[in-house]
Amino acid sequence: MWIQPRQQLLEVWRAMARSAVPAGGWSWGGRHGRNSISDAEQLLCLLGPATEIPSFKLDQPDETADDVLDALAELGDSVEIPRLLVRRLTEYFSTYTDDSKTPVFSGGTYFAAASQVPPTAAQRALDVVDSFSVAIRLSLATIGFTRVFRTVVRRPDLVSEVDALESMASRRLSAAMVGLLRSFSVDVFDVGSPEGQALLETVNQQGLPTRQVVESLHRELRQVKAGVRDITLGSGQVTDIDNDNKLFQCGWSWGLVANAPKVDTTADVGEQRDGVAQSAPYLYFTVVALDCIRNLFSERTRLLGLLDEEQNRLSRSLQLRWDLTQSYWSKVGRFGSGRWPLEDLPWRTVDKVDSDYLSLLVTSIVVQDLTRGQPTESEVQRVGEVLAELAQRARITRRPLFNDPALALHSPGFRLALEGTEAAGGERLHWLVADFSPLLLKQTVLVAQLLRHIELRGQVVTLADRTWEHLRARRFTSGQYLHLWDQTPGAAADQDVQLPSWYYTERVVESLIAAAGLVGTAPLRSQALAGYATDLLAEADHLFDQELLSVSAEAGPAMSAALHGARSTLRRAHELMGNRPGTAAVLAAEVLRELDRLAAARQKATGPA
Amino acid sequence: MLIFATSDKGGTGRSVTSSNLLYRRALKGGDTAYLDFDFGSPTAPAIFEINDAVWGIKGGGLHSFLLGEVAEPRALDVWYESDRDALRGQPAGAGRLVLYPGDVGGGEFPSDDVIVERCTKLLMRMVEEYEFCLVDLSAGRSYAIDMVLAATADPKLAAVPCRWLVFHRWTRQHIIAAADLVFGDRGILDTGTVRGHDRERLSNAIRFVRTAVVDPNSAELAGLRAAQVAWLRDCNAALQRLAGRHRIGRTATLGSVPLDPVLQWREQLISDDDVALTQIANRATAEAFDGLAERLVDDAAWEGL
């Protein structure tokens, strides 16, 4: 793999530290200005690697790695950096808490206007699933960080600062979980409705009669339906799902669903605001929510005990929705026995929007589902091929045409109309998502990790490398924000564009963390190589034994040193046979050559045997 | 400000590092004094290259003063008394650099109340006269440590900022010994508490300095084989963890001084000429001393966690 995750992540950190210096250590904002999502993304660029990759940790100043300190030198030393993080995190959590102590999850400047009319203040204040999601990741990272950092802090004022930070993070975490429970949506429609027809069109890849498709769809989704009936908390409670004449889809809307019931909880989450969002799943927000909910029951969260009792209860409710949604989309995406609906690019939603970006989103859910089970090699391979084709279609691995419409996927991005925003006054707002390339890279890396076949993995890794090349080309190449993202190719060089996008940078960092996970695994063991190494080692062992049989103990220091070296090398080769047959083979070959030198010399003296 | 320099064992480079530290401080302005309390083996005159006093002076040194034999300890102004050309003559903008040597054949002696009283008076006078006063104590648990802990616990010295530097080499044995000297039984904290210091405050005033550190990433090690560097890096990481476990990790460290041939072969002050003109010393070494001299007075570096 040409991507070097550690070096690249350090480069991002160095770039962040460098960009913050003129502003006196930290500057909020970025291309889209400050809002609850962008600020959290900025913090996660630092805190993400620090909590996910052990060698990047910052919570124990005595053990911070030297190259990490070197990268962040502009921000301070090993003691100052965690203190800076504590201060900035505290600032973040208090900025996005209103006067009534209710955490704020507004989309703010990330809301895009559809026309010239700017969003109203009430619209900007609307809560968004993106913010719930980033809050869960940031809060979990913060709590994990403070738990460790507090053990090394002795000064009473600092201890209370760290404690206050942890309780703020915990409150925001509970509030975000409640928010997600109230943004979940199950959308039920008739088979004959336009939505029903669109869904059937997507899943019916083999041209079967409608009745047959509906029946098998019901059969496939039986368990999901049973689970949906169990939903008793927050939004997404439906009654008419059992009707055979109905179809449904589930997932997350863009924000709090209109008329979402309040969640009864003992956690201190402040006021539970009323929602306005359309009660229908949006693929983008569904993926965002699925991604963060996974963190709630990850190994790290459980081992460190990051959740309290009430949060564990909320987390179980979210896990139920996670399971249902995950398996719904994975089943629909891979429906039928022939070509998967997912392979029929681009993906089309029930409201007849189609885009390669939507295909990538469904792929990412399928990839997540595959990592849960024991997928067959061919299933993973098919997903890998979808990713490869998406990369071509998005002109990541192919040169774009002149004025190529496919480039709109990268800039300005895929546009989502947020139905319901007009209820807060003003026009209907949009949400722009431009993270196609980092998302593709992350999925590619995850697929590579699932593949056991060396050649197939090689192909997917090559795709990851080429996607990374594309991403690298989009970094700033000069100025204060050197090496941060995102310099859109051909964009006007005005002041606004020259600011870094934390939205984009954080997603790249996330994909690099995934890449670090791939590099961290043991190399694949090739059967052919193992067989070759075994044979080679057997010959080396045997020749070595023969050599010992012929050489007497008085052969002199040079000889005994050579034989001693050969013995050590052979022993090392045997040790490595299990996991690294290639290395073992090379060591055996080294011994064979050494032994042959002796044999050849002897032959010169005595003539051919 | 009073600075007390001590070390876990002999041969850690305590005296030579302290001297260089004080020399850098003097160059930055501010009058400085070096009090050689290393009663066993005075080395400071050799480092400052005052040849008349290389083995200590005959009578009138700090020993004689503390034992009440003389009323005034001898003071040697390095800018005038040094036999090294580079040190002679006070550089423009520099403060005074004065050495108070020990006596020839001095040696350790147990302290009593009268001696402690004399010590307190001496330190009070020093603080009045000099901005920085560095007291070079001997290695390990010693009477000298006990004496200055008793003196600094005196209410008369309560308002004077005191900082402790514990020098140790960057090896397993030294790390454990240095931690033991401070945190162990009858260590500095124990002794200080007995003498009336607040344990927490005293602990916050102690920082460690690593000496003769081989930095596995430095350019000076370009001659090593890759396998040696790989091994060295792992050893270094293991030492970091060990130091962290013994509470003398990075947080408790004021700085480290790299291994330098000049300091290895001859304990001396490293002047800027040694680095820039003759290039016998490594730039990193001079920078390390300079950094230490800066952090010594930087309150943020002493704030801790």
HADDOCK unambig.tbl for C-alpha pairs under 7 A between the chains (distance, minus, plus):
assign (segid A and resid 61 and name CA) (segid B and resid 250 and name CA) 6.43 0.50 0.50
assign (segid A and resid 61 and name CA) (segid B and resid 251 and name CA) 6.24 0.50 0.50
assign (segid A and resid 62 and name CA) (segid B and resid 240 and name CA) 6.98 0.50 0.50
assign (segid A and resid 62 and name CA) (segid B and resid 244 and name CA) 5.47 0.50 0.50
assign (segid A and resid 62 and name CA) (segid B and resid 249 and name CA) 4.78 0.50 0.50
assign (segid A and resid 62 and name CA) (segid B and resid 250 and name CA) 4.53 0.50 0.50
assign (segid A and resid 62 and name CA) (segid B and resid 251 and name CA) 5.93 0.50 0.50
assign (segid A and resid 63 and name CA) (segid B and resid 240 and name CA) 6.47 0.50 0.50
assign (segid A and resid 63 and name CA) (segid B and resid 241 and name CA) 6.42 0.50 0.50
assign (segid A and resid 79 and name CA) (segid B and resid 251 and name CA) 6.33 0.50 0.50
assign (segid A and resid 153 and name CA) (segid B and resid 305 and name CA) 4.74 0.50 0.50
assign (segid A and resid 154 and name CA) (segid B and resid 305 and name CA) 5.65 0.50 0.50
assign (segid A and resid 155 and name CA) (segid B and resid 305 and name CA) 5.68 0.50 0.50
assign (segid A and resid 158 and name CA) (segid B and resid 305 and name CA) 6.98 0.50 0.50
